[in-house]
């Protein structure tokens, strides 16, 4: 059984990845290609973790009905939220916006958008730590690699919005705490659920994360990094798969 100290460590690292992005973004000038490379590798790891971890567990716990209902519902909820975030300017710091908002970039909406991305990942990590298949570590690595560029890429637009350095740190600290708390709460409370309900939640998180990868991370990574992104995504998937079998 995973000790609560381990869960707290994983949760802290998940939240810290967002703060680390802010630290790097406010002190260094990082190439967009490097950010894209991190996103692509992280995407590959996440896809592997979802495929051989969460979805397998969801099917084991709830069967076809839980997997189908949860997965589709998770994807639809994320996409609906993403459309709303786009409309209020929370994705305009991303370069691959498929439809532009009539509003300028909205600093508060950027932070709200990061919660939309981060909460399903955090729930997935909390649930993964309940299992004994070792997928929790892979989920942590993947989430760390997806959170880091999320906060890093927002810094310039938040500054243009008039956010002071202190306000930027405060905003991302709040997101960091909420994301980390979601990991702990998921671990503590989801284990007590009926297995079918747990399967639905696992597949819900999987659907939301896959929709996030398709809508946001992978298109943005490709736009910034070009054809190398495909190979880096493959490398992330392969690395995660090999590590899961060791």
Beta strands, then each sheet from edge to edge (+ up, - down):
end
